[in-house]
Amino acid sequence: MVIEKPVQSMRELKRLIKALDLDEGIRAVGSFKALRGGGFIFISTVHTSSPENYCINISERIYDEGAKTYLPGGKEEFHYFSDADEVFRFVERNAAKPLQAWSY
């Protein structure tokens, strides 16, 4: 079972991105017009010898009637970044306002 903790502010989000471990992640609601429900933004770190240390996975945000909640699905794309500040700027531009995000 994954336990999620709400992210309360952009300042907290930036701090969490910089401190991410390999077994942690962040999920935020996006504001992408081309994706159902505005999309989800998933942020994680990657363990690789490449200079890209962070991965952002963007997927559609689809309401599941059976589960009575939004789930990721449909279209998705991946973006890779070398540092936490780049990741934060991407999320800051593309996350729904007000921020709806959770760390896990």
N, C-alpha and C positions, 0 to 999 in steps of 0.2 A: 504494500500500500504506500502510495506517495503522499506525503503531507506537504501541502502548500501553505505558504505564509503570504498574506497580502503585502504588496510593496506600497508604502504610504506616500512617497513623493519622488520627484525626479532626482533629487539629491541622494535619496536612499538607493534608487535604481542605479545611479552612477557608481556608488560605493559597492553595491552587490556585483555589478559587472566586473569591476576591477579585482574583486576577491573570489571570483568563481573558481571552484575546483572541478576536476574531471567528472565527478559524480553528482554535480549540481547543475541546475538550469534555471532559466527565467522564462515565463510565459507572459505575453502582453497581448491585449486586444489591439489590432491594427486599425488603420483608417484608409485602407486601400480600396479605391472605388471599383477596381476590376475584380476584386475577390468577394465572394459571398460573405455577408456578415462583417465586412471590413477586414477579415482575415485575422489569423493569429500570427504572432511573432515569437519564435522560440530561440533563445540565446543559450549557447553552450560553448565550452572550450573544447579544443581538439588536441589530441596528443599525436604530434607529428614532427618530423624534422623540417617541415616547410615553415616559412615565416608567418603563415596565416595561423594565428593562435585561437581565433574565435570563429564559430559558425553560426549564422542566422538562417533558420529555416522558416519560410513564410508559407502558410497554407490557408485554405479557405476555412471559414468558421461557420459550420453547418449545424443547425438546430436538429437534434435527434428527439423525435416525439416519444419514443420508448424510454429513453434515459432522462428525458425532460431537462436536457442541458445542451450546451454547444460543444461540439467535438471538431477536431481538425479533420480535414478530408479534401477531396477534390484536387484542384490545382495546387502545386507547391513548387517552390524554387529555393535554391540555396545561395547564400552569399558568404564570402570568407573575408575576414579582416585581420590585420596584424596587431592592432592594439585596442585597448578598452575605450579610448577616446573616440576612435572611428566608429566603434559599435554604438556607443552612447549617442553620437550625432545621428546615426542612421535611425535608431529607435526614437529619438526625440522628434525627428521629422515625420516618422511614419506611424507612431502610436496614436491611439484614440485619445482625445482630450475630453474630459479629465482622464488622467492615467488610470488604466485598469490593468494591473500586473500582479504576478505572484511568483515567489521564488520557491524552488523545491530542491 
